[in-house]
Amino acid sequence: MEFETVIGLEIHAQLKTKSKIFCTCSTAFGAEPNTNTCPVCLGMPGVLPVLNKKVVDYAIRMALATNCRITRTNQFARKNYFYPDLPKGYQISQFDLPIAEHGFIEVESGGRTRRIGLTRIHMEEDAGKLVHSEHEPESYVDLNRTGTPLIEIVSEPDIRAPEEAAAYLKKLHAILKYLDICDGNMQEGSFRCDANISLRPTGEDELGTRTELKNMNSFRNVQRALEYEERRQRDILLEGGKIIQETLLWDPDKNVTNSMRGKEEAHDYRYFPDPDLVPVVIDDTWIDSVKKSLPELPEERKNRFIHEFDLPEYDAEILTSEKELADYFESAHNHYSQAKKLSNWIMTELIRELKGEETDISKCPVTPENLATLLNMIDKGTISGKIAKTVFADMMETGKTPETVVKEKNLVQMSDEGDLLKIVQEIIAENPGQTADFKGGKTKLMGYFVGQLMKKTKGRANPKLANQLFSQELGKEGA
C-alpha cells in the first residue's frame, strides 16, 4: 500500500519589541531569572493588561508579506491550561477572531514550486520557562519570558514531504528576518516550530490520525524528526496497527520521538473572550501605513539580483536566503563590480569558512569592503587566485585587511618575466624525462611543470605567465 504524507506546521515567532505585549517589562534575552517581571505579566490580582501597539504593527507586516486577509476586528481570548511556567493559569491568545487568515507562500523543494496555504496568524503572549537541574530532581521557573509577544503562524495541511516542510520553514524564517520583526534565533527559542504529521492511503481525501512533534530547535532537526515519524507511522499502518493521536518530543541525540502527552483539542482549553481587553479594530489607514513601511522581501530581492546583477537563479536564491547575506553581497558589490565572481567567492569560500567557525555572516571578521579589495588584487595580478584563498583564510582568522596579510607574508605574485624564466629553465633542466615525454606529445605534463614552479615560488608565480614561459621554452629545439 502506498501512503501520502500530510504535514502542517505551527510556528511561534517572538517579536522584536523592546517591551512585552501587555506591560512595559523588557523583553531582553539573558537577564537574571525573574528580573524582567511585574504584577501584570505575573498575573497578580487586580491588574489590567494594556496592548502594545507595535505588536499589532508587526503582525500586520507579517500578514501583508504572506498574502493574508487582515481581520478588521480581531479579539483576544483566554486559553486556559495549568502549567508551572504559566502564572495566570491562562494564556492571552486569539481564537475565533485572529488578526489574519487565508494567506500563502510559495516554496521550492525537490525541483518544483508549490503554494502552501496559511490558515491563520494570531497574536499571543509567551509563557515562562522551566529550567531543569542536571544534578537534582528539581526544576526552577524563570518568568522573564512570560508576556513576551508572539505571533503564531499556522499552515494548512498542504505540505507533502519533510524536505518541503524544511523549505517552508526556511522561507518564513527569511521573511520574518527581512521584515525585521523577529531575530529568528532558534537556539534561544525566539523562533520555534511544532509539526503535525499524518499519513493516508494515496488517493484518499480524509486525513489520517495525526501526531504533533515538539522540541525541534533547527531546520535540520525539523526535517529529521518528520522523516522519522513518517517512517514510524508507515510501519505501524503496514502492520495493520492504528496511530495514536498524541504529542511527541524529538530526541536529537537518539534520533527518535518519545510520547509526551495526549494531543489537546481546542475545547480542552475552554477559550473565551478576554474580558480585560477590547477588540482590536484595524482600518485602511493603519494597514496602508504599515504597507508603506514594508521592505524588499526575499522573492523580490532574488528577482532583482537576477536582473540587475545578471546572476543565475541558483546564485540569487542562495544569496537572498538570508537578509544579512544579501546585504553583505550588495555592500561588497559597491566596491567590486564583477557580480558572478563575487557571488562565487561568497557561496564557496565565505560560506564554507562561516560554517567551519559555526558563526553567521553578521559576525564575519572579513568585511564586504575587504573581500572586494581581495578580489581586486587578484584582477590586478597582485596575487594569484590560489594565494588569495590563503590570504582569505588568514583574514577570517585575524580580521586583517588583505593588503596587511599579503605584506606580512610576502605573498605578492611574481610577474617579472626575467625572474620566472630562470626558474622555468632550471625546472626543465632538472626534469629531462618529463621534458622528453612532453615533446613526444604528452602535453598534460604542462600541469606538472607549472606545479614544480609553484613549489619553488611557494605559490607566488603568475600562473598565466608560467604557462607561456613553459610553452616557449619546451618548444625550443634542444630543450
VOROSE-322445 format. One record per residue (C-alpha): residue number from 1; y, z, x; residue in one letter. Coordinates in Angstrom, 2 decimals. Each point is the difference from the previous one (the first is absolute). Example, Ala and Ser with C-alpha at 12.3 -4.5 7.8 and 13.67 -1.06 7.14 Angstrom:
BEGIN
<site 1 <-4.50 7.80 12.30> "a">;
<site 2 <3.44 -0.66 1.37> "s">;
//
This chain:
BEGIN
<site 1 <0.00 0.00 0.00> "m">;
<site 2 <3.49 -0.86 1.22> "e">;
<site 3 <2.92 2.40 -0.49> "f">;
<site 4 <3.76 -0.37 -0.08> "e">;
<site 5 <2.09 2.71 1.62> "t">;
<site 6 <3.01 1.29 -1.94> "v">;
<site 7 <2.61 2.08 1.85> "i">;
<site 8 <3.26 1.61 -1.05> "g">;
<site 9 <2.32 1.93 2.30> "l">;
<site 10 <2.35 2.90 -0.70> "e">;
<site 11 <2.62 0.36 2.71> "i">;
<site 12 <2.27 3.01 0.43> "h">;
<site 13 <3.12 -0.72 2.05> "a">;
<site 14 <2.33 2.84 0.99> "q">;
<site 15 <3.60 -1.11 -0.34> "l">;
<site 16 <2.48 0.32 2.88> "k">;
<site 17 <2.51 2.18 -1.79> "t">;
<site 18 <1.59 2.88 1.88> "k">;
<site 19 <-0.63 2.44 -2.84> "s">;
<site 20 <-2.81 0.54 -2.48> "k">;
<site 21 <-0.28 -1.61 -3.41> "i">;
<site 22 <1.17 2.97 -2.13> "f">;
<site 23 <1.79 2.31 2.47> "c">;
<site 24 <2.07 -0.14 3.19> "t">;
<site 25 <-2.71 1.20 2.42> "c">;
<site 26 <-0.54 -2.16 3.08> "s">;
<site 27 <-2.87 -2.48 0.11> "t">;
<site 28 <-0.17 0.08 3.83> "a">;
<site 29 <-3.54 -0.12 1.37> "f">;
<site 30 <-1.24 2.59 2.49> "g">;
<site 31 <2.11 3.04 -0.95> "a">;
<site 32 <-1.49 3.50 0.22> "e">;
<site 33 <-2.34 0.58 -2.98> "p">;
<site 34 <1.70 1.05 -3.24> "n">;
<site 35 <3.56 -0.24 1.35> "t">;
<site 36 <1.14 -3.09 -1.97> "n">;
<site 37 <-0.42 1.66 -3.37> "t">;
<site 38 <2.11 1.49 -2.78> "c">;
<site 39 <-0.53 1.54 -3.48> "p">;
<site 40 <0.04 -3.50 -1.58> "v">;
<site 41 <-2.76 -1.62 2.08> "c">;
<site 42 <-1.95 3.26 -0.03> "l">;
<site 43 <0.08 0.01 -3.80> "g">;
<site 44 <1.60 3.40 -0.46> "m">;
<site 45 <0.68 1.10 -3.62> "p">;
<site 46 <3.30 -1.10 -1.51> "g">;
<site 47 <0.82 -2.82 2.47> "v">;
<site 48 <0.87 -3.53 -1.08> "l">;
<site 49 <-0.73 -3.26 1.85> "p">;
<site 50 <2.82 -2.50 0.63> "v">;
<site 51 <-1.03 -3.61 0.73> "l">;
<site 52 <0.99 -1.55 3.34> "n">;
<site 53 <1.62 -3.37 -0.88> "k">;
<site 54 <-0.99 -1.51 3.35> "k">;
<site 55 <-3.66 0.32 -1.05> "v">;
<site 56 <0.66 -2.22 -3.01> "v">;
<site 57 <1.91 -2.51 2.16> "d">;
<site 58 <-2.95 -0.24 2.39> "y">;
<site 59 <-2.52 -0.36 -2.83> "a">;
<site 60 <2.08 -2.85 -1.50> "i">;
<site 61 <0.08 -1.64 3.44> "r">;
<site 62 <-3.79 0.00 0.19> "m">;
<site 63 <-0.31 -1.21 -3.59> "a">;
<site 64 <2.26 -2.99 0.68> "l">;
<site 65 <-1.80 -0.82 3.26> "a">;
<site 66 <-3.39 -0.09 -1.77> "t">;
<site 67 <1.04 -2.04 -3.05> "n">;
<site 68 <-0.29 2.93 -2.43> "c">;
<site 69 <1.60 0.39 -3.40> "r">;
<site 70 <2.32 3.02 0.12> "i">;
<site 71 <-0.33 2.43 -2.89> "t">;
<site 72 <3.58 0.47 -1.23> "r">;
<site 73 <-0.76 3.47 -1.40> "t">;
<site 74 <-2.65 1.85 1.99> "n">;
<site 75 <-1.06 3.60 -0.18> "q">;
<site 76 <-1.43 2.78 2.14> "f">;
<site 77 <-3.10 1.84 -1.12> "a">;
<site 78 <-1.90 3.08 1.08> "r">;
<site 79 <-3.42 -0.62 1.50> "k">;
<site 80 <-1.88 3.26 -0.35> "n">;
<site 81 <-2.59 1.09 2.52> "y">;
<site 82 <-0.62 3.06 2.13> "f">;
<site 83 <-0.27 -0.13 3.76> "y">;
<site 84 <1.20 2.41 2.74> "p">;
<site 85 <2.64 -2.43 1.31> "d">;
<site 86 <1.56 -0.59 -3.45> "l">;
<site 87 <2.20 3.07 -0.60> "p">;
<site 88 <1.14 -0.91 -3.54> "k">;
<site 89 <-3.51 -0.68 -1.28> "g">;
<site 90 <1.19 -3.50 -0.92> "y">;
<site 91 <1.47 -3.04 1.72> "q">;
<site 92 <3.06 -1.81 -1.32> "i">;
<site 93 <-1.06 -3.64 -0.23> "s">;
<site 94 <0.24 -2.88 -2.47> "q">;
<site 95 <-2.64 -1.02 -2.53> "f">;
<site 96 <0.53 -2.32 -2.96> "d">;
<site 97 <3.56 -0.99 0.98> "l">;
<site 98 <-0.04 -0.78 3.75> "p">;
<site 99 <3.01 -1.55 1.71> "i">;
<site 100 <-1.69 -3.39 0.53> "a">;
<site 101 <-3.01 -1.99 -1.21> "e">;
<site 102 <-1.76 -3.39 0.15> "h">;
<site 103 <0.88 -1.20 3.50> "g">;
<site 104 <-1.92 -1.92 2.64> "f">;
<site 105 <-0.15 -0.95 3.66> "i">;
<site 106 <-1.87 -2.80 1.75> "e">;
<site 107 <-2.34 0.75 2.88> "v">;
<site 108 <-1.84 -2.21 2.49> "e">;
<site 109 <-3.59 0.91 0.83> "s">;
<site 110 <-3.07 -1.97 0.94> "g">;
<site 111 <1.99 -3.22 0.28> "g">;
<site 112 <1.37 0.06 -3.54> "r">;
<site 113 <3.00 1.40 -1.83> "t">;
<site 114 <-0.51 2.16 -3.10> "r">;
<site 115 <2.39 1.69 -2.42> "r">;
<site 116 <-0.64 3.72 -0.45> "i">;
<site 117 <1.55 1.60 -3.06> "g">;
<site 118 <1.86 3.31 -0.01> "l">;
<site 119 <-0.66 2.10 -3.06> "t">;
<site 120 <2.88 2.38 0.53> "r">;
<site 121 <2.32 1.78 2.38> "i">;
<site 122 <0.98 3.54 -0.88> "h">;
<site 123 <2.02 2.79 1.57> "m">;
<site 124 <-1.38 3.47 0.63> "e">;
<site 125 <0.22 3.03 2.26> "e">;
<site 126 <-2.45 0.68 2.81> "d">;
<site 127 <-2.17 3.10 0.17> "a">;
<site 128 <-0.18 2.40 2.93> "g">;
<site 129 <-2.62 -0.01 2.72> "k">;
<site 130 <-3.02 2.16 0.77> "l">;
<site 131 <-0.62 0.77 3.67> "v">;
<site 132 <-3.59 0.99 0.69> "h">;
<site 133 <-0.77 2.33 2.90> "s">;
<site 134 <-2.36 -1.41 2.62> "e">;
<site 135 <-1.26 3.46 0.95> "h">;
<site 136 <0.09 2.15 -3.13> "e">;
<site 137 <-1.13 -0.64 -3.59> "p">;
<site 138 <3.64 -0.02 -1.08> "e">;
<site 139 <2.55 -2.51 -1.26> "s">;
<site 140 <3.79 0.21 0.09> "y">;
<site 141 <2.52 -1.56 -2.34> "v">;
<site 142 <3.06 -1.86 1.30> "d">;
<site 143 <2.38 -0.83 -2.86> "l">;
<site 144 <2.57 -1.93 2.07> "n">;
<site 145 <-1.29 -3.27 -1.44> "r">;
<site 146 <0.19 1.24 -3.59> "t">;
<site 147 <2.59 -1.99 -1.91> "g">;
<site 148 <0.26 -2.82 2.54> "t">;
<site 149 <0.66 -3.19 -2.01> "p">;
<site 150 <-2.81 -2.51 -0.39> "l">;
<site 151 <-0.54 -3.28 -1.71> "i">;
<site 152 <-3.55 -0.76 -1.04> "e">;
<site 153 <-0.92 -3.69 -0.04> "i">;
<site 154 <-3.06 -0.77 -2.10> "v">;
<site 155 <-1.69 -3.39 0.27> "s">;
<site 156 <-1.93 -1.86 -2.64> "e">;
<site 157 <-3.77 -0.21 0.71> "p">;
<site 158 <0.62 -3.45 1.48> "d">;
<site 159 <-1.24 0.57 3.56> "i">;
<site 160 <-3.42 -1.48 0.72> "r">;
<site 161 <-0.84 1.02 3.58> "a">;
<site 162 <0.70 2.84 2.46> "p">;
<site 163 <1.72 -2.49 2.33> "e">;
<site 164 <2.28 -1.05 -2.84> "e">;
<site 165 <0.77 3.65 -0.76> "a">;
<site 166 <1.14 0.50 3.60> "a">;
<site 167 <2.19 -3.13 -0.21> "a">;
<site 168 <1.58 1.25 -3.24> "y">;
<site 169 <0.62 3.41 1.53> "l">;
<site 170 <1.63 -1.50 3.10> "k">;
<site 171 <2.22 -2.24 -2.14> "k">;
<site 172 <1.30 2.92 -2.08> "l">;
<site 173 <0.45 2.08 3.15> "h">;
<site 174 <2.13 -2.78 1.50> "a">;
<site 175 <2.12 -0.33 -3.15> "i">;
<site 176 <0.71 3.75 -0.04> "l">;
<site 177 <1.02 -0.10 3.67> "k">;
<site 178 <2.21 -3.09 -0.50> "y">;
<site 179 <1.70 1.72 -2.94> "l">;
<site 180 <0.53 3.06 2.26> "d">;
<site 181 <-1.11 2.38 -2.76> "i">;
<site 182 <-3.14 1.39 1.68> "c">;
<site 183 <-0.83 0.51 3.68> "d">;
<site 184 <-3.61 -1.03 -0.67> "g">;
<site 185 <-1.52 2.61 2.31> "n">;
<site 186 <-3.63 0.36 -1.12> "m">;
<site 187 <-0.79 2.71 2.55> "q">;
<site 188 <2.74 2.26 -1.37> "e">;
<site 189 <-0.99 -0.78 -3.59> "g">;
<site 190 <3.15 -1.83 -1.05> "s">;
<site 191 <-2.10 -3.04 -0.96> "f">;
<site 192 <-3.30 0.87 -1.66> "r">;
<site 193 <-2.62 -2.00 -1.82> "c">;
<site 194 <-2.72 0.80 -2.54> "d">;
<site 195 <-2.42 -2.76 -0.94> "a">;
<site 196 <-2.09 -0.60 -3.11> "n">;
<site 197 <-3.04 -2.22 0.43> "i">;
<site 198 <-2.77 -1.20 -2.30> "s">;
<site 199 <-2.58 -2.77 -0.10> "l">;
<site 200 <-1.03 -2.17 -2.93> "r">;
<site 201 <-2.51 -2.83 -0.37> "p">;
<site 202 <1.63 -3.30 0.94> "t">;
<site 203 <1.33 -1.77 -3.07> "g">;
<site 204 <0.43 3.12 -2.15> "e">;
<site 205 <3.43 1.17 -1.22> "d">;
<site 206 <-0.75 3.66 -0.64> "e">;
<site 207 <0.86 2.26 2.91> "l">;
<site 208 <-2.67 2.12 1.64> "g">;
<site 209 <0.16 3.76 0.54> "t">;
<site 210 <2.56 0.67 2.70> "r">;
<site 211 <0.35 2.55 2.74> "t">;
<site 212 <3.26 1.10 1.62> "e">;
<site 213 <0.38 0.22 3.77> "l">;
<site 214 <2.42 2.41 1.70> "k">;
<site 215 <0.86 1.19 3.52> "n">;
<site 216 <0.65 -3.42 1.54> "m">;
<site 217 <2.85 0.13 2.52> "n">;
<site 218 <-0.02 -3.51 1.47> "s">;
<site 219 <-0.39 -3.61 -1.10> "f">;
<site 220 <-3.26 -0.15 1.94> "r">;
<site 221 <-1.38 3.11 -1.70> "n">;
<site 222 <0.85 -1.36 -3.44> "v">;
<site 223 <-1.94 -3.18 0.73> "q">;
<site 224 <-2.93 1.86 1.59> "r">;
<site 225 <-0.24 2.51 -2.86> "a">;
<site 226 <0.00 -2.76 -2.61> "l">;
<site 227 <-2.62 -1.97 1.94> "e">;
<site 228 <-2.24 3.05 0.14> "y">;
<site 229 <0.45 0.80 -3.70> "e">;
<site 230 <-0.61 -3.64 -0.91> "e">;
<site 231 <-3.34 0.11 1.82> "r">;
<site 232 <-0.94 3.40 -1.44> "r">;
<site 233 <0.66 -1.05 -3.59> "q">;
<site 234 <-1.82 -3.30 0.44> "r">;
<site 235 <-3.11 1.76 1.35> "d">;
<site 236 <-0.02 2.44 -2.94> "i">;
<site 237 <0.37 -2.76 -2.58> "l">;
<site 238 <-2.70 -2.19 1.59> "l">;
<site 239 <-2.39 2.95 -0.17> "e">;
<site 240 <0.72 0.43 -3.70> "g">;
<site 241 <2.14 3.12 0.41> "g">;
<site 242 <3.37 0.87 -1.58> "k">;
<site 243 <3.34 0.60 1.67> "i">;
<site 244 <1.52 3.44 -0.63> "i">;
<site 245 <3.74 0.00 -0.69> "q">;
<site 246 <1.37 2.37 2.63> "e">;
<site 247 <2.62 0.50 2.69> "t">;
<site 248 <-1.28 -0.52 3.55> "l">;
<site 249 <1.41 1.01 3.38> "l">;
<site 250 <-0.28 -2.41 2.91> "w">;
<site 251 <-1.36 1.50 3.23> "d">;
<site 252 <1.37 -2.27 2.78> "p">;
<site 253 <-2.15 1.68 2.68> "d">;
<site 254 <-3.32 -0.55 -1.77> "k">;
<site 255 <1.11 -3.15 -1.87> "n">;
<site 256 <-1.30 1.30 -3.34> "v">;
<site 257 <1.44 1.20 -3.31> "t">;
<site 258 <-0.63 3.50 -1.36> "n">;
<site 259 <0.39 1.21 -3.58> "s">;
<site 260 <3.12 2.08 -0.63> "m">;
<site 261 <0.08 0.45 -3.79> "r">;
<site 262 <-0.45 -1.79 -3.31> "g">;
<site 263 <2.63 -2.68 -0.68> "k">;
<site 264 <2.82 1.21 -2.24> "e">;
<site 265 <1.37 -2.01 -2.89> "e">;
<site 266 <3.57 0.03 -1.36> "a">;
<site 267 <-0.88 2.41 -2.82> "h">;
<site 268 <-1.21 2.56 2.55> "d">;
<site 269 <3.60 0.42 1.18> "y">;
<site 270 <1.46 0.71 -3.48> "r">;
<site 271 <3.11 -2.13 0.61> "y">;
<site 272 <3.11 0.73 -2.07> "f">;
<site 273 <3.72 -0.82 0.45> "p">;
<site 274 <1.76 2.40 2.35> "d">;
<site 275 <2.37 2.03 -2.21> "p">;
<site 276 <2.39 0.72 2.89> "d">;
<site 277 <0.75 -3.65 0.84> "l">;
<site 278 <1.72 -2.56 -2.22> "v">;
<site 279 <-1.22 -3.63 -0.08> "p">;
<site 280 <1.35 -2.26 2.75> "v">;
<site 281 <2.00 -2.89 -1.45> "v">;
<site 282 <0.38 -3.02 2.31> "i">;
<site 283 <2.50 -2.70 -0.98> "d">;
<site 284 <0.69 -3.49 1.35> "d">;
<site 285 <2.89 1.20 2.15> "t">;
<site 286 <-2.26 2.46 1.82> "w">;
<site 287 <-2.72 -2.62 0.54> "i">;
<site 288 <2.50 -2.61 1.22> "d">;
<site 289 <1.53 2.42 2.52> "s">;
<site 290 <-3.44 0.76 1.45> "v">;
<site 291 <-0.94 -3.70 0.00> "k">;
<site 292 <3.07 -0.83 2.09> "k">;
<site 293 <-1.09 2.51 2.65> "s">;
<site 294 <-3.50 -1.46 0.44> "l">;
<site 295 <-0.70 -1.20 3.55> "p">;
<site 296 <-1.96 -3.06 1.04> "e">;
<site 297 <-3.65 0.75 -0.86> "l">;
<site 298 <-3.10 -0.89 2.10> "p">;
<site 299 <-0.89 -3.22 -1.85> "e">;
<site 300 <3.59 -1.27 0.14> "e">;
<site 301 <0.30 0.86 3.66> "r">;
<site 302 <-3.30 -1.70 0.82> "k">;
<site 303 <1.17 -3.22 -1.65> "n">;
<site 304 <3.31 0.18 1.85> "r">;
<site 305 <-1.77 0.46 3.35> "f">;
<site 306 <-2.08 -3.11 -0.72> "i">;
<site 307 <3.01 -2.17 -0.84> "h">;
<site 308 <2.73 1.48 2.21> "e">;
<site 309 <-2.06 0.54 3.16> "f">;
<site 310 <-2.60 -2.75 -0.57> "d">;
<site 311 <-2.83 2.51 0.39> "l">;
<site 312 <-3.57 -0.52 -1.28> "p">;
<site 313 <-0.80 1.90 -3.18> "e">;
<site 314 <-2.45 2.22 1.89> "y">;
<site 315 <2.68 1.11 2.48> "d">;
<site 316 <2.52 0.62 -2.76> "a">;
<site 317 <-2.55 2.04 -1.95> "e">;
<site 318 <-0.72 2.27 2.98> "i">;
<site 319 <3.63 0.39 1.05> "l">;
<site 320 <1.22 0.96 -3.48> "t">;
<site 321 <-2.93 2.29 -0.85> "s">;
<site 322 <2.15 2.92 1.15> "e">;
<site 323 <3.76 0.19 -0.36> "k">;
<site 324 <0.43 1.49 3.47> "e">;
<site 325 <-2.02 -2.80 1.59> "l">;
<site 326 <2.03 -2.67 -1.80> "a">;
<site 327 <3.23 1.72 1.07> "d">;
<site 328 <-1.26 0.09 3.60> "y">;
<site 329 <-0.75 -3.73 -0.04> "f">;
<site 330 <3.41 -0.93 -1.41> "e">;
<site 331 <1.80 2.25 2.46> "s">;
<site 332 <-1.89 -1.56 2.93> "a">;
<site 333 <0.61 -3.49 -1.37> "h">;
<site 334 <3.75 0.63 0.20> "n">;
<site 335 <-0.49 0.00 3.79> "h">;
<site 336 <-2.85 -2.51 0.33> "y">;
<site 337 <-0.05 -3.11 -2.15> "s">;
<site 338 <-3.58 -1.23 0.45> "q">;
<site 339 <-1.46 1.57 -3.14> "a">;
<site 340 <-3.64 -1.04 0.44> "k">;
<site 341 <-0.20 1.21 3.59> "k">;
<site 342 <1.63 3.28 -1.03> "l">;
<site 343 <-2.40 0.32 -2.93> "s">;
<site 344 <-2.99 -0.52 2.31> "n">;
<site 345 <1.12 2.78 2.31> "w">;
<site 346 <0.63 2.43 -2.84> "i">;
<site 347 <-3.30 -0.73 -1.74> "m">;
<site 348 <-2.10 0.22 3.18> "t">;
<site 349 <1.53 2.05 2.81> "e">;
<site 350 <2.26 2.29 -2.02> "l">;
<site 351 <-2.32 0.82 -2.90> "i">;
<site 352 <-2.96 0.49 2.36> "r">;
<site 353 <1.95 2.45 2.14> "e">;
<site 354 <1.24 1.88 -3.06> "l">;
<site 355 <-3.55 0.39 -1.29> "k">;
<site 356 <-1.14 1.20 3.39> "g">;
<site 357 <2.74 2.62 0.08> "e">;
<site 358 <-0.62 0.86 -3.68> "e">;
<site 359 <3.70 -0.29 -0.75> "t">;
<site 360 <2.08 -2.11 -2.34> "d">;
<site 361 <2.70 -2.55 0.61> "i">;
<site 362 <2.83 2.46 -0.79> "s">;
<site 363 <-0.98 2.00 3.12> "k">;
<site 364 <-0.61 -3.00 2.24> "c">;
<site 365 <1.45 0.61 3.50> "p">;
<site 366 <0.64 -3.76 0.44> "v">;
<site 367 <3.17 -0.88 -1.87> "t">;
<site 368 <0.33 -3.41 -1.69> "p">;
<site 369 <2.73 -0.88 2.49> "e">;
<site 370 <-2.22 0.81 3.00> "n">;
<site 371 <-2.87 -2.07 -1.38> "l">;
<site 372 <2.38 -2.92 -0.44> "a">;
<site 373 <1.22 0.46 3.59> "t">;
<site 374 <-3.60 -0.06 1.25> "l">;
<site 375 <-0.70 -3.30 -1.78> "l">;
<site 376 <3.22 -1.50 1.33> "n">;
<site 377 <-1.12 0.97 3.53> "m">;
<site 378 <-3.23 -1.96 -0.54> "i">;
<site 379 <1.92 -3.06 -1.20> "d">;
<site 380 <2.37 0.14 2.99> "k">;
<site 381 <-2.95 0.18 2.40> "g">;
<site 382 <0.99 3.45 1.27> "t">;
<site 383 <-3.52 1.26 -0.75> "i">;
<site 384 <-3.20 -1.68 -1.13> "s">;
<site 385 <-1.61 0.55 -3.39> "g">;
<site 386 <-2.83 1.94 1.65> "k">;
<site 387 <2.38 2.28 1.89> "i">;
<site 388 <1.98 0.48 -3.21> "a">;
<site 389 <-3.01 1.68 -1.59> "k">;
<site 390 <-0.13 2.47 2.89> "t">;
<site 391 <3.74 0.62 -0.33> "v">;
<site 392 <-0.34 0.47 -3.74> "f">;
<site 393 <-2.74 2.62 0.42> "a">;
<site 394 <2.27 1.92 2.40> "d">;
<site 395 <2.89 -0.26 -2.47> "m">;
<site 396 <-2.21 1.44 -2.75> "m">;
<site 397 <-0.93 2.91 2.23> "e">;
<site 398 <3.42 0.79 1.47> "t">;
<site 399 <2.59 -1.52 -2.34> "g">;
<site 400 <1.64 -1.73 2.98> "k">;
<site 401 <1.76 -3.35 -0.25> "t">;
<site 402 <-1.92 -3.06 1.24> "p">;
<site 403 <2.55 -0.57 2.77> "e">;
<site 404 <-0.61 3.53 1.30> "t">;
<site 405 <-3.79 -0.37 -0.03> "v">;
<site 406 <0.11 -3.41 1.73> "v">;
<site 407 <2.36 1.29 2.68> "k">;
<site 408 <-1.89 3.25 0.66> "e">;
<site 409 <-3.38 -1.78 0.32> "k">;
<site 410 <1.33 -3.13 1.75> "n">;
<site 411 <-1.46 -2.29 -2.64> "l">;
<site 412 <2.48 -2.86 0.14> "v">;
<site 413 <-1.89 -3.29 -0.24> "q">;
<site 414 <-0.45 -2.00 3.21> "m">;
<site 415 <1.48 -3.44 -0.68> "s">;
<site 416 <1.00 -1.05 3.50> "d">;
<site 417 <-1.96 -3.18 0.69> "e">;
<site 418 <-0.04 0.49 3.77> "g">;
<site 419 <-1.39 3.55 -0.15> "d">;
<site 420 <-2.70 -0.94 -2.52> "l">;
<site 421 <-0.97 -3.18 1.86> "l">;
<site 422 <-0.98 1.99 3.11> "k">;
<site 423 <-2.31 2.22 -2.08> "i">;
<site 424 <-1.45 -3.00 -1.86> "v">;
<site 425 <-0.88 -1.65 3.32> "q">;
<site 426 <-1.60 3.22 1.26> "e">;
<site 427 <-2.20 0.24 -3.11> "i">;
<site 428 <-1.13 -3.62 0.29> "i">;
<site 429 <-0.88 0.54 3.67> "a">;
<site 430 <-1.93 3.20 -0.83> "e">;
<site 431 <-2.09 -1.74 -2.71> "n">;
<site 432 <-1.40 -3.26 1.42> "p">;
<site 433 <-3.01 0.00 -2.35> "g">;
<site 434 <2.09 0.32 -3.16> "q">;
<site 435 <2.44 -2.55 1.37> "t">;
<site 436 <-2.76 -2.54 0.49> "a">;
<site 437 <-1.38 0.68 -3.47> "d">;
<site 438 <3.45 -0.43 -1.55> "f">;
<site 439 <0.50 -3.32 1.77> "k">;
<site 440 <-3.48 -0.98 -1.19> "g">;
<site 441 <1.09 0.30 -3.62> "g">;
<site 442 <-0.34 3.68 -0.89> "k">;
<site 443 <3.60 0.29 -1.14> "t">;
<site 444 <-0.68 3.25 -1.86> "k">;
<site 445 <0.16 1.66 3.40> "l">;
<site 446 <3.79 -0.19 -0.31> "m">;
<site 447 <-0.23 3.30 -1.85> "g">;
<site 448 <-1.83 1.52 2.98> "y">;
<site 449 <2.68 -1.11 2.47> "f">;
<site 450 <2.86 1.26 -2.18> "v">;
<site 451 <-1.88 3.28 -0.46> "g">;
<site 452 <-0.24 0.43 3.77> "q">;
<site 453 <3.73 -0.59 0.26> "l">;
<site 454 <0.69 2.59 -2.66> "m">;
<site 455 <-2.10 2.52 1.92> "k">;
<site 456 <1.90 -0.60 3.20> "k">;
<site 457 <3.38 0.22 -1.75> "t">;
<site 458 <-1.06 2.87 -2.30> "k">;
<site 459 <0.63 -2.16 -3.03> "g">;
<site 460 <3.56 -0.89 0.98> "r">;
<site 461 <-0.50 -3.72 0.65> "a">;
<site 462 <1.53 -2.45 -2.45> "n">;
<site 463 <-3.18 -1.42 -1.65> "p">;
<site 464 <1.57 -3.38 -0.86> "k">;
<site 465 <1.22 -0.53 3.54> "l">;
<site 466 <-3.36 1.23 1.33> "a">;
<site 467 <-1.87 -2.67 -1.94> "n">;
<site 468 <2.39 -2.70 1.25> "q">;
<site 469 <-0.38 1.06 3.64> "l">;
<site 470 <-3.81 0.18 -0.14> "f">;
<site 471 <-0.15 -3.42 -1.68> "s">;
<site 472 <2.25 -1.38 2.71> "q">;
<site 473 <-1.87 1.54 2.94> "e">;
<site 474 <-3.53 -0.58 -1.29> "l">;
<site 475 <0.85 -3.63 -0.64> "g">;
<site 476 <0.86 -0.65 3.63> "k">;
<site 477 <-2.43 -1.77 2.27> "e">;
<site 478 <-1.71 2.44 2.32> "g">;
<site 479 <0.85 3.02 -2.12> "a">;
//
